[in-house]
């Protein structure tokens, strides 16, 4: 009998548009200014998907985008999640987070909100985000959340332009009342791919050194939890599994499914740019059918982690890391089992930790 996999969380990419124009975005949504609506997930379809998900084990929902707060029925969506007693995760740029929205979010079950700030100054943040005034609006959104009792995580995507503002961002997050700070790596996908090609992204050597500094020095200089999103092979074991460890954050690929703004089911938001990772449509296919029978999902369940190739196949952390991001690996190579780009580049430069390789490698 085949093992069953609960559908732990649905990732809703609610809108095909965004009110910012971020240089590094891995989905690259259309810019949505005033009076220029973009496609969004119909609320009736949203409710139907939630209802179908409950019998598959659904316990949590992530709202993302585009920019999820652009959805014309965002308040109803948040209330619907609360009525179903589902855990809410929200990824937002914070610009549209009003006091009313913040109160609705705080009323839900275990809400977790992340707000992007790509600089400690307006000049840097708005260079990345492409819209004047977005820094002050994001800060205001964070303050609205904190006032409502939700301490958000602040996320910065690291690049050459904002590297010098990493520590100042932590100090800003402290003053704003954030719960933690996370530093992301620019993925070479969509707009992020162009930043890598233009030399605006940090090199892998830069990232390895920066991650070491963040985890072993900066994290000791603040009371806030600080995370750096490099692969598990580069993280100290004590940071993951020690007395004060924070675990090992992975995307949970075996327990999630994406829902795009047009109602399509997909591996995740990568379905916006990789059509073969779209698995059907919520108006025409039952969620159970997609979750239990889709060939790509079955392949992943049967193949993870032993089918990984390259550096991921040799890594002692592969059972935890699960290739870091299968979607990214496929985007670059059209191969679900390819090694993660960061780790492959680190190996070529002699930077991959030899202690994390299988014996004899």
ZAZA-417325 format. One record per residue (C-alpha): residue in one letter; x, y, z. Coordinates in steps of 0.25 Angstrom, whole numbers, plus 5000, padded with zeros to 4 digits. Example, Ala and Ser with C-alpha at 12.3 -4.5 7.8 and 13.67 -1.06 7.14 Angstrom:
! ZAZA-417325
+------+------+------+------+
| rest |    x |    y |    z |
+------+------+------+------+
|    A | 5049 | 4982 | 5031 |
|    S | 5055 | 4996 | 5029 |
+------+------+------+------+
END
This chain:
! ZAZA-417325
+------+------+------+------+
| rest |    x |    y |    z |
+------+------+------+------+
|    X | 5000 | 5000 | 5000 |
|    X | 5005 | 5014 | 4996 |
|    X | 5008 | 5023 | 5008 |
|    X | 4999 | 5035 | 5010 |
|    X | 5004 | 5049 | 5010 |
|    X | 4995 | 5059 | 5018 |
|    X | 4993 | 5072 | 5011 |
|    X | 4998 | 5081 | 5022 |
|    X | 4998 | 5095 | 5016 |
|    X | 4992 | 5102 | 5003 |
|    X | 5000 | 5113 | 4997 |
|    X | 4991 | 5123 | 4991 |
|    X | 4997 | 5132 | 4981 |
|    X | 4985 | 5141 | 4982 |
|    X | 4988 | 5152 | 4971 |
|    X | 4995 | 5152 | 4958 |
|    X | 4999 | 5166 | 4961 |
|    X | 5007 | 5174 | 4971 |
|    X | 5007 | 5189 | 4975 |
|    X | 5023 | 5189 | 4975 |
|    X | 5033 | 5185 | 4964 |
|    X | 5044 | 5178 | 4972 |
|    X | 5057 | 5175 | 4964 |
|    X | 5059 | 5162 | 4970 |
|    X | 5045 | 5155 | 4970 |
|    X | 5045 | 5141 | 4966 |
|    X | 5031 | 5141 | 4961 |
|    X | 5031 | 5154 | 4953 |
|    X | 5016 | 5159 | 4954 |
|    X | 5011 | 5170 | 4946 |
|    X | 5011 | 5184 | 4953 |
|    X | 4997 | 5188 | 4958 |
|    X | 4995 | 5202 | 4960 |
|    X | 4983 | 5209 | 4963 |
|    X | 4971 | 5206 | 4954 |
|    X | 4979 | 5195 | 4947 |
|    X | 4974 | 5182 | 4954 |
|    X | 4981 | 5169 | 4951 |
|    X | 4974 | 5155 | 4952 |
|    X | 4971 | 5150 | 4965 |
|    X | 4966 | 5137 | 4971 |
|    X | 4951 | 5136 | 4972 |
|    X | 4946 | 5135 | 4986 |
|    X | 4936 | 5124 | 4983 |
|    X | 4948 | 5116 | 4978 |
|    X | 4956 | 5119 | 4990 |
|    X | 4945 | 5114 | 4999 |
|    X | 4943 | 5102 | 4991 |
|    X | 4958 | 5098 | 4992 |
|    X | 4959 | 5100 | 5007 |
|    X | 4946 | 5091 | 5009 |
|    X | 4953 | 5080 | 5000 |
|    X | 4966 | 5082 | 5007 |
|    X | 4961 | 5079 | 5021 |
|    X | 4958 | 5064 | 5018 |
|    X | 4973 | 5063 | 5013 |
|    X | 4979 | 5068 | 5026 |
|    X | 4979 | 5083 | 5023 |
|    X | 4983 | 5091 | 5036 |
|    X | 4990 | 5104 | 5030 |
|    X | 4989 | 5114 | 5019 |
|    X | 4999 | 5123 | 5014 |
|    X | 4994 | 5136 | 5006 |
|    X | 5005 | 5142 | 4997 |
|    X | 5005 | 5147 | 4983 |
|    X | 5008 | 5156 | 4975 |
|    X | 5003 | 5164 | 4987 |
|    X | 4992 | 5157 | 4995 |
|    X | 4987 | 5170 | 5001 |
|    X | 4983 | 5175 | 4987 |
|    X | 4972 | 5164 | 4986 |
|    X | 4958 | 5171 | 4986 |
|    X | 4953 | 5162 | 4996 |
|    X | 4965 | 5160 | 5005 |
|    X | 4957 | 5163 | 5018 |
|    X | 4947 | 5152 | 5014 |
|    X | 4958 | 5142 | 5011 |
|    X | 4965 | 5145 | 5025 |
|    X | 4952 | 5143 | 5032 |
|    X | 4949 | 5130 | 5024 |
|    X | 4962 | 5124 | 5029 |
|    X | 4959 | 5128 | 5043 |
|    X | 4945 | 5122 | 5042 |
|    X | 4952 | 5109 | 5038 |
|    X | 4961 | 5110 | 5049 |
|    X | 4973 | 5109 | 5040 |
|    X | 4987 | 5115 | 5044 |
|    X | 4990 | 5127 | 5035 |
|    X | 5003 | 5131 | 5029 |
|    X | 5004 | 5144 | 5021 |
|    X | 5015 | 5149 | 5013 |
|    X | 5013 | 5164 | 5009 |
|    X | 5021 | 5176 | 5006 |
|    X | 5013 | 5183 | 5017 |
|    X | 5009 | 5195 | 5008 |
|    X | 4994 | 5192 | 5009 |
|    X | 4994 | 5187 | 5024 |
|    X | 4984 | 5196 | 5030 |
|    X | 4980 | 5196 | 5045 |
|    X | 4967 | 5189 | 5041 |
|    X | 4974 | 5178 | 5033 |
|    X | 4984 | 5176 | 5045 |
|    X | 4973 | 5174 | 5055 |
|    X | 4966 | 5164 | 5046 |
|    X | 4980 | 5156 | 5044 |
|    X | 4982 | 5157 | 5059 |
|    X | 4968 | 5150 | 5062 |
|    X | 4972 | 5137 | 5055 |
|    X | 4979 | 5125 | 5059 |
|    X | 4994 | 5126 | 5062 |
|    X | 4996 | 5137 | 5051 |
|    X | 5010 | 5138 | 5045 |
|    X | 5013 | 5150 | 5037 |
|    X | 5026 | 5154 | 5029 |
|    X | 5028 | 5168 | 5024 |
|    X | 5039 | 5171 | 5014 |
|    X | 5049 | 5182 | 5016 |
|    X | 5060 | 5182 | 5007 |
|    X | 5068 | 5193 | 5014 |
|    X | 5069 | 5201 | 5026 |
|    X | 5067 | 5214 | 5018 |
|    X | 5056 | 5218 | 5009 |
|    X | 5067 | 5220 | 4998 |
|    X | 5072 | 5206 | 4998 |
|    X | 5058 | 5199 | 5000 |
|    X | 5052 | 5207 | 4989 |
|    X | 5063 | 5205 | 4979 |
|    X | 5060 | 5190 | 4981 |
|    X | 5045 | 5191 | 4981 |
|    X | 5043 | 5201 | 4970 |
|    X | 5032 | 5210 | 4976 |
|    X | 5035 | 5224 | 4984 |
|    X | 5028 | 5224 | 4998 |
|    X | 5028 | 5209 | 4999 |
|    X | 5038 | 5209 | 5011 |
|    X | 5030 | 5218 | 5020 |
|    X | 5017 | 5210 | 5016 |
|    X | 5024 | 5197 | 5020 |
|    X | 5029 | 5203 | 5033 |
|    X | 5015 | 5208 | 5036 |
|    X | 5009 | 5194 | 5032 |
|    X | 5019 | 5187 | 5042 |
|    X | 5014 | 5197 | 5053 |
|    X | 5000 | 5194 | 5050 |
|    X | 5002 | 5179 | 5052 |
|    X | 5010 | 5181 | 5065 |
|    X | 4999 | 5190 | 5070 |
|    X | 4989 | 5179 | 5067 |
|    X | 4997 | 5169 | 5075 |
|    X | 5004 | 5163 | 5063 |
|    X | 5020 | 5164 | 5063 |
|    X | 5024 | 5161 | 5049 |
|    X | 5037 | 5155 | 5044 |
|    X | 5045 | 5165 | 5035 |
|    X | 5051 | 5160 | 5023 |
|    X | 5062 | 5165 | 5015 |
|    X | 5067 | 5159 | 5002 |
|    X | 5082 | 5161 | 5002 |
|    X | 5089 | 5167 | 4990 |
|    X | 5101 | 5176 | 4987 |
|    X | 5093 | 5189 | 4989 |
|    X | 5088 | 5186 | 5003 |
|    X | 5099 | 5178 | 5009 |
|    X | 5104 | 5190 | 5017 |
|    X | 5090 | 5191 | 5023 |
|    X | 5089 | 5177 | 5029 |
|    X | 5092 | 5181 | 5043 |
|    X | 5084 | 5195 | 5043 |
|    X | 5072 | 5187 | 5038 |
|    X | 5073 | 5178 | 5050 |
|    X | 5073 | 5190 | 5059 |
|    X | 5061 | 5196 | 5052 |
|    X | 5054 | 5183 | 5054 |
|    X | 5057 | 5184 | 5069 |
|    X | 5051 | 5198 | 5069 |
|    X | 5039 | 5194 | 5062 |
|    X | 5036 | 5182 | 5071 |
|    X | 5038 | 5171 | 5060 |
|    X | 5039 | 5157 | 5065 |
|    X | 5051 | 5153 | 5057 |
|    X | 5059 | 5156 | 5044 |
|    X | 5062 | 5147 | 5032 |
|    X | 5072 | 5149 | 5021 |
|    X | 5068 | 5143 | 5008 |
|    X | 5077 | 5140 | 4996 |
|    X | 5073 | 5144 | 4982 |
|    X | 5069 | 5132 | 4975 |
|    X | 5073 | 5132 | 4960 |
|    X | 5059 | 5131 | 4955 |
|    X | 5051 | 5142 | 4947 |
|    X | 5056 | 5156 | 4951 |
|    X | 5066 | 5149 | 4961 |
|    X | 5072 | 5142 | 4949 |
|    X | 5075 | 5156 | 4943 |
|    X | 5081 | 5161 | 4955 |
|    X | 5091 | 5150 | 4956 |
|    X | 5094 | 5152 | 4941 |
|    X | 5096 | 5167 | 4944 |
|    X | 5106 | 5165 | 4956 |
|    X | 5096 | 5171 | 4965 |
|    X | 5094 | 5158 | 4974 |
|    X | 5105 | 5154 | 4984 |
|    X | 5114 | 5143 | 4980 |
|    X | 5114 | 5130 | 4987 |
|    X | 5127 | 5133 | 4994 |
|    X | 5120 | 5146 | 4999 |
|    X | 5108 | 5138 | 5003 |
|    X | 5116 | 5128 | 5011 |
|    X | 5124 | 5138 | 5018 |
|    X | 5112 | 5147 | 5021 |
|    X | 5104 | 5135 | 5026 |
|    X | 5115 | 5131 | 5035 |
|    X | 5115 | 5146 | 5041 |
|    X | 5100 | 5147 | 5042 |
|    X | 5099 | 5133 | 5050 |
|    X | 5112 | 5134 | 5058 |
|    X | 5113 | 5149 | 5061 |
|    X | 5101 | 5157 | 5058 |
|    X | 5092 | 5147 | 5064 |
|    X | 5099 | 5149 | 5077 |
|    X | 5098 | 5164 | 5077 |
|    X | 5083 | 5165 | 5077 |
|    X | 5071 | 5159 | 5085 |
|    X | 5064 | 5156 | 5072 |
|    X | 5065 | 5143 | 5066 |
|    X | 5073 | 5145 | 5053 |
|    X | 5072 | 5135 | 5041 |
|    X | 5081 | 5134 | 5029 |
|    X | 5074 | 5125 | 5018 |
|    X | 5086 | 5118 | 5012 |
|    X | 5085 | 5103 | 5011 |
|    X | 5086 | 5094 | 5023 |
|    X | 5100 | 5089 | 5019 |
|    X | 5105 | 5103 | 5023 |
|    X | 5098 | 5104 | 5036 |
|    X | 5105 | 5100 | 5049 |
|    X | 5098 | 5088 | 5055 |
|    X | 5097 | 5095 | 5069 |
|    X | 5089 | 5106 | 5062 |
|    X | 5079 | 5095 | 5057 |
|    X | 5079 | 5085 | 5068 |
|    X | 5086 | 5090 | 5080 |
|    X | 5079 | 5094 | 5093 |
|    X | 5076 | 5108 | 5087 |
|    X | 5075 | 5103 | 5073 |
|    X | 5064 | 5108 | 5063 |
|    X | 5062 | 5095 | 5055 |
|    X | 5065 | 5094 | 5040 |
|    X | 5055 | 5102 | 5032 |
|    X | 5051 | 5095 | 5019 |
|    X | 5040 | 5097 | 5009 |
|    X | 5032 | 5085 | 5013 |
|    X | 5031 | 5081 | 4999 |
|    X | 5024 | 5067 | 5002 |
|    X | 5013 | 5074 | 5010 |
|    X | 5009 | 5087 | 5002 |
|    X | 5002 | 5090 | 4989 |
|    X | 5001 | 5104 | 4982 |
|    X | 4989 | 5110 | 4976 |
|    X | 4991 | 5121 | 4966 |
|    X | 4983 | 5134 | 4964 |
|    X | 4976 | 5128 | 4952 |
|    X | 4971 | 5116 | 4960 |
|    X | 4982 | 5106 | 4955 |
|    X | 4988 | 5096 | 4964 |
|    X | 5004 | 5096 | 4964 |
|    X | 5016 | 5091 | 4971 |
|    X | 5017 | 5105 | 4977 |
|    X | 5018 | 5119 | 4970 |
|    X | 5028 | 5114 | 4961 |
|    X | 5016 | 5110 | 4952 |
|    X | 5015 | 5124 | 4948 |
|    X | 5028 | 5122 | 4940 |
|    X | 5028 | 5107 | 4938 |
|    X | 5015 | 5102 | 4932 |
|    X | 5019 | 5087 | 4933 |
|    X | 5019 | 5089 | 4948 |
|    X | 5004 | 5093 | 4947 |
|    X | 4995 | 5081 | 4951 |
|    X | 4981 | 5085 | 4948 |
|    X | 4970 | 5095 | 4951 |
|    X | 4962 | 5096 | 4963 |
|    X | 4949 | 5098 | 4955 |
|    X | 4951 | 5085 | 4947 |
|    X | 4959 | 5076 | 4956 |
|    X | 4956 | 5071 | 4970 |
|    X | 4967 | 5075 | 4980 |
|    X | 4968 | 5060 | 4985 |
|    X | 4970 | 5056 | 4971 |
|    X | 4982 | 5065 | 4969 |
|    X | 4988 | 5063 | 4982 |
|    X | 4987 | 5048 | 4982 |
|    X | 4989 | 5045 | 4967 |
|    X | 4998 | 5055 | 4960 |
|    X | 5010 | 5049 | 4954 |
|    X | 5020 | 5060 | 4958 |
|    X | 5016 | 5059 | 4973 |
|    X | 5016 | 5044 | 4973 |
|    X | 5030 | 5045 | 4967 |
|    X | 5035 | 5054 | 4978 |
|    X | 5029 | 5045 | 4989 |
|    X | 5036 | 5033 | 4983 |
|    X | 5049 | 5039 | 4980 |
|    X | 5052 | 5049 | 4991 |
|    X | 5063 | 5049 | 4996 |
|    X | 5071 | 5037 | 4990 |
|    X | 5069 | 5041 | 4975 |
|    X | 5077 | 5055 | 4977 |
|    X | 5089 | 5057 | 4967 |
|    X | 5101 | 5065 | 4968 |
|    X | 5105 | 5071 | 4981 |
|    X | 5091 | 5069 | 4987 |
|    X | 5092 | 5054 | 4985 |
|    X | 5106 | 5054 | 4993 |
|    X | 5101 | 5063 | 5004 |
|    X | 5099 | 5057 | 5018 |
|    X | 5088 | 5068 | 5020 |
|    X | 5079 | 5064 | 5008 |
|    X | 5069 | 5057 | 5016 |
|    X | 5066 | 5069 | 5024 |
|    X | 5069 | 5080 | 5013 |
|    X | 5062 | 5072 | 5002 |
|    X | 5070 | 5080 | 4991 |
|    X | 5067 | 5093 | 4998 |
|    X | 5057 | 5097 | 4987 |
|    X | 5053 | 5086 | 4977 |
|    X | 5045 | 5097 | 4969 |
|    X | 5058 | 5105 | 4967 |
|    X | 5066 | 5093 | 4963 |
|    X | 5056 | 5089 | 4952 |
|    X | 5055 | 5104 | 4947 |
|    X | 5070 | 5104 | 4944 |
|    X | 5071 | 5090 | 4939 |
|    X | 5058 | 5084 | 4936 |
|    X | 5062 | 5073 | 4945 |
|    X | 5055 | 5071 | 4959 |
|    X | 5067 | 5064 | 4964 |
|    X | 5078 | 5074 | 4960 |
|    X | 5087 | 5079 | 4971 |
|    X | 5084 | 5093 | 4977 |
|    X | 5091 | 5104 | 4970 |
|    X | 5097 | 5110 | 4982 |
|    X | 5103 | 5097 | 4987 |
|    X | 5108 | 5094 | 4973 |
|    X | 5115 | 5107 | 4972 |
|    X | 5121 | 5106 | 4986 |
|    X | 5126 | 5092 | 4982 |
|    X | 5133 | 5097 | 4969 |
|    X | 5140 | 5108 | 4978 |
|    X | 5144 | 5099 | 4989 |
|    X | 5134 | 5105 | 4999 |
|    X | 5125 | 5093 | 5002 |
|    X | 5127 | 5088 | 5016 |
|    X | 5134 | 5074 | 5014 |
|    X | 5129 | 5070 | 5028 |
|    X | 5115 | 5070 | 5021 |
|    X | 5119 | 5060 | 5010 |
|    X | 5117 | 5045 | 5011 |
|    X | 5130 | 5038 | 5014 |
|    X | 5139 | 5035 | 5003 |
|    X | 5134 | 5047 | 4995 |
+------+------+------+------+
END
